[in-house]
Amino acid sequence: MSMVRTFIVYVADHPGVLNRVSSLFRRRGYNIESLTVGHTHLPGVSRMTVVVGIDAQGAPLVEANLYKLPEVLHVDDITAVPSLHRELIIVKVTASQAVRAEVMRVVEAFRARVLEVTAASLVIEATGSEEVIDSLIEGVRPYGIIEMTRTGRVAMTRGNAPAFTVTAPEETGKSSAPFWNSADASVLPPNCS
């Protein structure tokens, strides 16, 4: 039975990496429900949060196949791990003077904030769990959604332990790893796509 799983994938920040990772899921027939990518605190390393419907047998296979991509530095399936999940939404809502107070009550109820006010609309920004974002959408829908965008899930494990750290070769006493298994993105060829 397929369930929604969340993978955190640390990759070298190179052109074509997003395409290679998403193609891996496509080739195996899995639909990506949400995909967010951004820089990390580590130079040259980006972090992908991939939310995908996949069965228990397929998850370890996809993880193993991700490691075959030279730009992939680390993969975590955090589905069963205590973690924080958030989404960002920016939504433009019809809000004439007659209904603006009602729309503002919805905004306040969801601890959202107003980014822009015009004579006929409000632009609202909010962050929260997927359920909170879905509820906000339903709360403003009766007033008329003009335009909307949401980021998709970003996730981080709870607790003090980082999901991924870079250990310098001199700290481990080992020689540097080959570029396809290296946690040091600088050793990867400039364009391994």
C-alpha positions in Angstrom: 0.0 0.0 0.0 1.4 3.4 -1.0 1.8 6.1 1.7 3.1 9.6 1.6 6.8 9.7 2.5 9.1 12.6 3.1 12.7 12.4 1.9 15.4 14.9 2.7 18.1 14.8 0.0 21.3 16.8 0.3 22.9 17.5 -3.1 25.8 19.4 -4.6 24.5 22.7 -5.9 25.1 22.2 -9.6 23.0 22.7 -12.8 20.8 19.7 -13.7 20.7 18.1 -10.2 17.0 18.9 -9.7 16.2 17.3 -13.1 18.2 14.2 -12.3 16.6 13.7 -8.9 13.0 14.3 -10.1 13.6 12.0 -13.2 14.6 9.2 -10.9 11.2 9.3 -9.2 9.5 9.7 -12.6 11.3 6.7 -14.2 10.0 4.5 -11.3 6.4 5.7 -11.8 6.2 7.7 -8.5 4.3 11.0 -8.5 6.1 13.7 -6.6 3.4 15.5 -4.5 5.7 18.3 -3.3 9.3 19.3 -4.0 11.1 22.2 -2.4 14.8 23.0 -2.9 17.0 25.6 -1.2 20.5 26.4 -0.1 21.8 25.1 3.2 24.2 26.6 5.7 26.9 24.6 3.9 28.6 26.2 0.9 27.8 24.4 -2.4 25.1 22.1 -0.8 21.4 22.4 -1.4 18.6 20.6 0.4 15.6 19.0 -1.3 12.4 18.0 0.5 10.6 15.5 -1.6 7.1 14.3 -0.7 6.1 11.3 -2.7 3.5 8.5 -2.5 5.5 5.3 -2.3 5.1 1.9 -0.8 7.3 0.5 2.0 9.2 -1.8 -0.5 9.9 1.1 -2.9 11.2 3.6 -0.4 14.5 1.9 0.3 15.0 1.2 -3.4 14.5 4.8 -4.3 16.9 5.8 -1.5 19.5 3.4 -2.8 19.1 4.7 -6.3 19.4 8.3 -5.2 22.8 7.5 -3.8 23.8 6.3 -7.3 23.6 9.9 -8.5 27.0 11.5 -8.1 25.6 14.8 -6.9 23.6 13.2 -4.0 25.5 13.6 -0.7 23.0 12.3 1.8 19.4 10.9 1.9 17.1 10.6 4.8 13.6 9.1 4.8 12.1 11.1 7.7 8.6 9.8 7.4 8.7 7.9 10.7 11.0 10.3 12.5 9.6 13.1 14.7 9.9 16.1 12.5 8.5 19.6 11.8 6.6 20.2 8.5 5.7 23.6 7.2 4.4 25.3 4.1 4.3 28.9 3.0 1.3 30.4 1.1 0.8 33.7 -0.5 -2.8 34.3 -1.6 -4.5 37.3 -3.2 -8.1 37.6 -2.0 -10.9 39.9 -3.2 -11.6 42.2 -0.3 -13.7 45.2 -0.9 -14.3 47.7 1.9 -17.6 45.9 2.6 -16.0 42.5 3.5 -12.4 43.6 4.5 -13.1 43.3 8.2 -14.4 39.7 7.8 -11.3 38.8 5.7 -9.0 40.3 8.4 -10.7 38.2 11.0 -9.8 35.1 9.0 -6.2 36.4 8.6 -5.9 36.9 12.4 -7.4 33.5 13.2 -4.6 31.8 11.2 -1.9 34.2 12.4 -1.3 35.2 8.8 -0.1 38.6 7.8 -1.1 41.0 5.1 1.6 41.9 2.6 -0.4 44.3 0.4 -3.6 46.2 0.6 -5.4 47.6 -2.5 -8.9 49.0 -2.9 -10.2 45.7 -4.0 -7.9 43.0 -2.6 -5.5 41.8 0.1 -2.4 39.8 -0.4 -1.9 37.4 2.6 1.1 35.4 3.7 1.0 32.4 6.1 3.1 29.5 7.2 2.0 26.4 8.9 1.3 22.7 8.5 -0.5 21.5 5.4 -3.7 21.2 7.3 -3.5 24.8 8.5 -2.7 26.1 5.0 -5.6 24.0 3.6 -8.0 25.5 6.3 -6.8 29.1 5.5 -7.6 28.5 1.8 -11.1 27.3 2.7 -11.5 30.3 5.1 -10.8 32.9 2.4 -12.3 31.0 -0.6 -15.8 32.4 0.0 -14.4 36.0 -0.6 -12.8 35.0 -3.9 -9.2 33.9 -4.5 -7.7 35.9 -7.3 -4.3 34.2 -7.3 -2.4 31.8 -5.0 0.9 30.1 -4.7 2.2 27.7 -2.0 5.7 26.3 -1.6 5.0 22.6 -0.7 6.4 21.0 2.3 9.7 21.8 3.9 10.7 19.5 6.8 13.3 19.2 9.5 13.8 16.5 12.1 13.2 17.4 15.8 15.9 17.5 18.4 19.5 18.5 18.5 21.1 16.1 16.1 21.6 17.4 12.6 20.4 15.2 9.7 23.6 15.8 7.8 27.1 17.0 8.7 30.3 17.3 6.7 33.3 15.8 8.3 36.7 16.9 7.0 39.1 14.1 6.0 41.7 15.3 8.6 39.1 14.9 11.4 38.4 11.2 10.5 42.0 10.3 9.7 40.7 8.8 6.4 41.7 9.8 2.9 39.1 11.9 1.0 36.2 9.8 -0.4 35.7 9.5 -4.2 33.6 12.4 -5.5 30.5 10.2 -5.9 30.5 9.4 -2.2 32.0 12.6 -0.8 30.2 14.9 1.6 32.4 17.7 0.3 30.6 19.3 -2.6 33.8 21.1 -3.8 35.3 17.8 -5.0 32.5 17.2 -7.4 33.2 18.0 -11.1 31.7 21.4 -12.0 28.9 19.9 -14.0 28.3 16.3 -13.3 24.9 16.4 -15.0 
